């Protein structure tokens, strides 16, 4: 699965994207797996209420299932202006 990071999420993790293998059933499970990796992921995902997620380029929720998903993107909420 391709995992993409945008804006300050990318800055905290230090990567724009990575290919991972996961057994996660939901986005929340994936976040828990990532946070367990090391401190930079833990810092990036410390407050998921400050994040949005897209599955295969469609806005989704953190309790959404990952079955069949090829791409997960994490990013802060967008603001207009």
Secondary structure, 3 states (H helix, E strand, C coil): CEEEECCHHHHHHCCCEEECCCCCCEHHHHHHHHHHHCHHHHHHCCCHHHCEEEECCEEECCCCECCCCCEEEEECCCCCC
